[in-house]
Amino acid sequence: MTGMPRTRRLDSIVLFLSLCLACFTGSVAAQELQVWAMGAEGKLIREMADRFEAANPGVTVVTQAVSWGSAHEKLVTSIVGNMEPDVCQLGTTWMAEFHTMGALEPIAPWLASSSIKLTEFFPASLDSNRFNGEYYGVPWYVDTRVFFYRTDLASAAGFARFPETWTELKTLAHNLKRLKSERGIPGFVYGPGIGDWQMLLMYFWQCGGEIQPDLWPGPIIDGESLREALEHIISFYDEGLSHREKGGEQELLAGTESGYYPMYVSGPWLVNDLESRPGLKGRWTTAPLPRHRRGTSFLGGSNLVMFRGSKQKPLAWKFIEFMSSASNQALWYEISRDLPARQSAWLLPALAERPHLEAFRRQLLDARAPPALPEWEAMAERLSHRYTEVMHGHRGIAEGIALVQEECGLIIERSGIRPGVPFSWPLGLSLMLIPAFLAMLYLRTDPAQPPSPRLRSRVWPFLLPALLLILAFRFFPGAACLVTSFTNWDIYGIQDPGR
């Protein structure tokens, strides 16, 4: 044999080059990063992704905008199917839930040689990422609430600066009511918000209140602080400083300009809208919340997380580092108007030259996120419902507090009892073997007329595919539902069926 024929040599070379191309293509595909973001951020993040690609040649960032309404279901589905993104925006109130699922990647191993220094972030924004002393995400942007008020009207009412205590706030409110009456300005003075659990939490915290699920089966909500907060809120309505009924209200920006709404609590999204109204120039500003025992405000916002199932963790962490730099946090504010979570970003011109943002920076030093509980969304719904009932006089304060204590306690109780491995797996096996045994009895052949081996060998190849399909899509799902119906297993056990 003198050698390989020329055509075969050519085929071998083509095959070798194809394999090399496949390997190269695979390596390029391995540099694709999946990033999910919600709401407006989901659309705007594309600009930052383009900048990241320009700084990292060969990397492709695939961004997906997900609506807040469908985000939770889509994330849970992706985790169950092992199709989660590499990087994801996660709201602060969702962190505990997805951590409980075991879906989040701890970031401690990545921080050791990172440019990210956690001490540079607002402390409250870090708290939403920490569970059992370990961090599972990096704050991306923050959101808090401050007072917006008409400085000219407040000054005419005897307050050259905004009140710093509850007592001063009530005095200003009565002075504004009198001033508006003299000038014939319609509307009310201040509305704390009916049914808004975030507003209720702020007053609750300012009264020194705490929510402590570890105290169950005792009361987990500080009832005395909640009572004091509710009485304070209701006093604004009882004293004619606000009204409970809808109807006749002006649009917020127009109402601010007319004096219909001389002061109210809101978030940073309103700053640009008010600054764009020439009629308000020099006549309004922002201020931190007045103090009672504390001056605490609500902390919202979102974090950036990696999922345990990501196959691109080094690249995912690089993207999170990119988004967390002070310069890019300031740039992100210019793109989205989301407040930076990194404190050093506030020293850059994009924020430092905006005087109406200073109150937000100060308030972020005394702001809190809701409790880091996977059940918080359900608890907030009950809190909001009972708050609305009390505000409309359908229930007394004491009754409303007692009901919300009971309902939130039951939520904690139901979620805290989960089957352990010694209980769930033996029971599950038993429940699955019983129907399998009954099926074998039903399908067994009649010993009086045994089929010939030849006939049996012909029948089984035809029956086997159908039997496998029935087992996969009918028997096992049904058996799984039967097993879980005897347990307290829920979505938080997705990553750990033995919980």
N, C-alpha and C positions, 0 to 999 in steps of 0.2 A: 504494500500500500504506500503510494508515493506521497500522499497528502490529501487533505480535505479538498473536495471540488470547490471551484471558485464560487458557485452559486450558494453552496452551503456556508462557505466562509462569509459571504456577504450577508446571508440571513443571520449568522451568528453575530456579526457586527451590529446589524440593525437591532437585534434582540438586546444586545449589551447596551446600546445607546438608549433604547426604550426604557430599560431598567434604570439606567442612570437618570433619565428624564423623570421617571416616576418617583425616584428617590428625591430628586430636586423639587419636584412638585409637592411631594409630601412635606418636605422641610418648609416650603413656602406656606403651605396650608397650615402648618403647625404654628405660624406666626399670625394667625387670624384670631382676633380678640372679640368676644361677644360682650357687649355692654347694653344693659337695659336701664332705662330711666322712665319716670312717670310724669304724666301731666305735661305742663309747658316745658319742664326740664328735658323731657324726652325728645323734644324737637330741637331745642337750643343746644343740646350737648354735642350735636354734630359738628359745630364750629370748633369746639375744643378737641374733638376726635381728629379733625383735619390737622390741627396744629401738632397733635401727638404723632400722627403719621409722618408729618414733615420732619419732625425731630428724630424719628426712628424709621429710616428707610427699610423697606421689606416687610413692614408691619401693616396689616389691614385691620381697622377697627370697624366692626359691624355694629351699628347702634340700632336699637329698637325702642320706639316710643310706645309705652303702654299706658292706657288710661287708668286713672286711679280706681275707677269702678270695677275694672276687671283684673287689676294687678294682683290682688291677693290670690284669687283662684288660679291665675296663670302661673304664679310662682310656685304654689303648692303642687300643681300638676307637673311642672318642669322638674321639681325635686323628686317626686315619685317616679317619674320616667327617666331620671338621670340625664336630663337635658337642660339643666340650669345654666344661666349665663356665667361668664367668668367674673364679671364685675356687675354689681347691681346697686341702684339707689334703693335704700330701705328707710322708710319713715321711722322716726324715733319710737313711736308706739308699737311698731311691728317687730322691733328687735328681739324682745323677750320671747315672742311666739316662735320665731324661726330659730332662735337659739335652742329653745326647748325641743324642737324637731331634730336637733343635731345637724342642721344644714349649714351652719356658718363656720368658716375657717378661722381659728384663732390667729391673731396677728403677731403674737410675741416673737416667734422665730424670725419674722421678717423685719422687726423693728431694730434688731441688734446692729445691723449695718445700714440703716436707712437714714435718709435726710429728714424723715418725719420725727419731730420731737413732740410727744404728747403734751408736754408742759406748756406748749404755745397755744393750745386750744382752750376755749372757755370751759371751765371745770364742769358745768352742768351738761354741756354737750358731750363730754367724755363719759359721763355717768351712764348715758343711754347705751353705751357700747360695752359696758363692763358687767360681767356675770361671774360670781364666785372668784373675784379678784383677777380675772383674765379678760383681755379686750378682744372683741370680735368684729370690730369695724373702726373706721376713721371718720370723724365728723366732716361733713361736706359743706353744708350751709346751715345757718341757724335762723330762728324766727322767734320773736318775743313780742309782747304787747306793752305799749306805753300810752300816756295821755297825749291827745292832740287837743289844742285849745286856742281860742281866739285871744291873743295877747291884749288887744285894744279893749275888748269887753272885760277881761279879767282885771286890767288896770283900772278901768272905770268903776269896777266893783270893789276896789280897794286892795287888789293883790298885784303888786308889781312883779312878783315872782310866783311860780306855781306852788300850791300847798305841798307841804312835806309830811303831813300827818292826816289821819282820818278826820280829826276834829276840824282842822283848817279847811279840808275839802268840803265838809258839810257847811261851814260858814260861807265859803265862796259860793256854793250852790244857792244858798238862800239870798246872798247879795245879788247874784246874777238873776235870780227869779224876780227880785224887786226891780232891778235895773231894766230887765226886758219888759216888765209891766209898764214902767214909766215911759219907755220908748215905743211901746206898742209892737214889740217884736214877738211874733207867735212862736209856738213850739215849747219844748220843755228844756230843762237845764242839763240833766245827765241821766242816761239810762244804763244801769248795770247789766242789762241783758236777761231776758226770761228764757230759761231752758238751756242756756249756754253753759255747759259743764266746765268749760275752760275758765270762764269768768268766775264761776262759783269756786273752782279750785284755787284761783288766785286769792280770793278773799279768805278762803279756808286756811291757806298757808300763811297769810298775813296775820291770822289769829293764832298762829302757832300750831295749827293742826297737822296731824300725820295720819297716813293710811298704812297700817301695819298688818299685813295678812298673817304674819306669824302668831298673832294673838288669837286667831281662831282656835277653839270655838267661842271665844269671847268676842266683844265688839271690835272690829278691825278698823273702824273709822272713829276718830276723836269726836265724839258726839257733842261735847261742850263747845269746841271750836266751830263745828258745823252750825250749831244753833246760833252762836254769836255772829257768824258770817251771814246767815240767812236773815237775822234780825236787822243787821246793818243794811243789807240790800233792800229789804222790804221797806225800811224807813224812808228811802228816797221816793217811793211810790206813795206811802201814807202821808208824807209831808208835801205832796203836790209838786215835787221836783222832777217827776217823770210820770208816765201813764202806761197802763197795762194794755190798753186796747189799740188795735191796729187801725189804720185809716188816717188820711190827711198828712202823713209824713212826707217831707220833701226828700228828694234824692240827696245822698250824703254830701256830695261836693257843693251842690247848690245850697243845701242847708247850712253848711259851714260858712259859706260866703254871706248868706242872709242873716246869720245869727240864730237860725232855727235850732241848730246844734252847736252851742258855744263850746262844749267840751265832751269828749268821748274817748274810749279806749279802742285802739286798733293796732294794726301791724304795719310793717315797713312798706308793703305794696302801695300804701296810700300816699307816700311821700311825693313821688313823681307827679301824681295826679293833682295834688294841692299846689305843688310848685309851678305847675303849668297854667294855673289860673291867675291872670294879671290882677283881678280884683282882690286877691288875698295877699298880694305881695307885702311883706313886712307886717302882716296883721295876725300871723299864727306861728306857732312853733310846737315842739314836743317836749315832754318832761317825763322822768321816771314816775312810777306809781307812788302815791303817798304811803307812808308807813303806818302800821298799827304796832303789833309786836315785831313784825318784819315788813319789808317792802317787796316781797317776792312776787315775781310775775311768772307767766306761763312760758315754757320753753318748747318750741317745736323745731321743725327742720328735718333734715335727712342725713343719713350716713352713707358711706360707700363701703360695701362688703364684698368679700370673696366667698364663694361656696366651696364646701369640701369636695364636691364632685368636679370642680374645674380642673381641666388638664393643662391650663395655661397660667398657673399661679405666679411664676416669676414675672411674666409679662403683665399679668393682672395687677400685681403689686407695683410694678413700674408705672402703670397708668394711674393708680391711686396716688402714688408719690407726685406724679405730674399734676394731678388735680388739686393736691394739697399744698403746693408751694404758695408762698405769700403773694407772689406776682400773679399767679394764675387764679388764686382766690379773688383778688381784686379785679382781674379781668372778667371772671365769671359774674361778679356783681354788675359790671358794666353791661354784660350781655343779658343777664336774667333778672337783675335787681334782687337777687338772693344775698342775704348778709353773710359775710365770711365767718367761718367757725374758727379760723386761725387769727389770733389777736394781732399779730404783726402786720397782717394785711390791712388793718384799720389805720395804720400809719402812712399808707400810700395815698397819693393825691386823689384817687378815685373815690375814697371814702373820707379822708381827712378834710377835704375841701367842701364837704356837705354838712353844714351846721345842724341840719335837722336830724342827722343820724347820730349825733353825739348822745342823745338820750337813750338810744337803743344800745350803744356800746356800754354805757353805764348800767343800764338795766340788765344786760346779759351777765353782769357780775353777781346779780341776785335774781336768778331765774331757775326754775325747776321743771323737769319733764315729769309727766305722770309716772306712777309706780311701774317699775320694769316687771310687769306680770303678763304672761301670755293671755290671761283672761281679762285684761284691762278693757278691751273694746266692749265686752259684754257688761262689765261693771259701769263703764261710762254711760252706756245706754240707760241703765236703771237709775243712775244718779241724775241724768238729765230729765228722765220721765218724772221722778218724784219731785225734783226741783220745780218743774213746770206746774205740777199740781199744787204745791205749796204757794207758789207765786200768784196763782189765780184763785187762791182761797178754797180750793177743793179739799185740801187737807190741812190740818194744823201742823206747825213746825215739829212738834214732838212726834206726831204720828208719822210724818214724812221721814224723819230721821230714823225712827224705829224700823220702818219698812225697808229703807235703803240699807240699813245695817243687816237686816235679815237676808235680803236678796243677794247682797254682795258676799255675805258669809256663805250662802249656799253655793254660789258660783265657785268660790275657793274650795269648798268641801268636795263638790263634784269633780273638779279638775284634779284635786290632790290625791284621790284614791285610784291607783292604777294596779292592775294585776302583775304579780311578779312571775319570773320564769317558772318556778316550781308549780304554779297554779295553771298558767295559760297553756303551756305546751303539752303536758300530759292530758289535760282536758281536751285540747284541740285534736290530738292524735286519736283519742278515744272516740270523739264525735265523728271523725272522718273515717275510722275503721268500721264503725257500725253500719253505715250505708254501703260501704264497699263489701262487707260480708253479706249483707242482704242481697246485693246485686249478684254476687257469686252464686248464692242459693237459687236465685231466679234463673240465671243463665246456665246452670249446670245441666248436663245432658241426662236423659233418662237411662239408668243403668240397664233396664230391660231391653232397650234397643240402642246399643252403642253405635255411633256412626263409624264407618270404616276410616282408618287412618288416611286413606287417599282422599276421601271426601273432606275430612277435617283440614288437610293440608291445602285443599283448594279454597275453602271458605275463609280461613283466617286472614289471608292477605287482603281480601276485600273488606272484611269487617274491621281490621286494625285501624286504618285511617279514620273511619267514622268514630270508632271508640275513643281514639286519641282526641279528636275534636270535641266530643261530648265531655270527656274528662277535663280538657283544658278550659272550655268556655261555658260549661254548665255545672259539672260536678264540683270542681275546685272553688270557683267563685261562690257557689251556694254553700259549700262547706265552710268557707272562710267567713261568710256572713253569719252562719250558725254559730261558729266559734266566738266571733266578736260580740254576738248578742248576749253571751254569758259573761262578758268582761266589761271593764270600763275603758277599753282601749279607744284612743281617738287619734286625730291627725298628728298630735305631738309625739306619737310613737312610730311615725313613719320610718325613721332611721334606726329604730330599736324596737322590733316587735315584742321583745320580752319585757318591755316596761309595763 
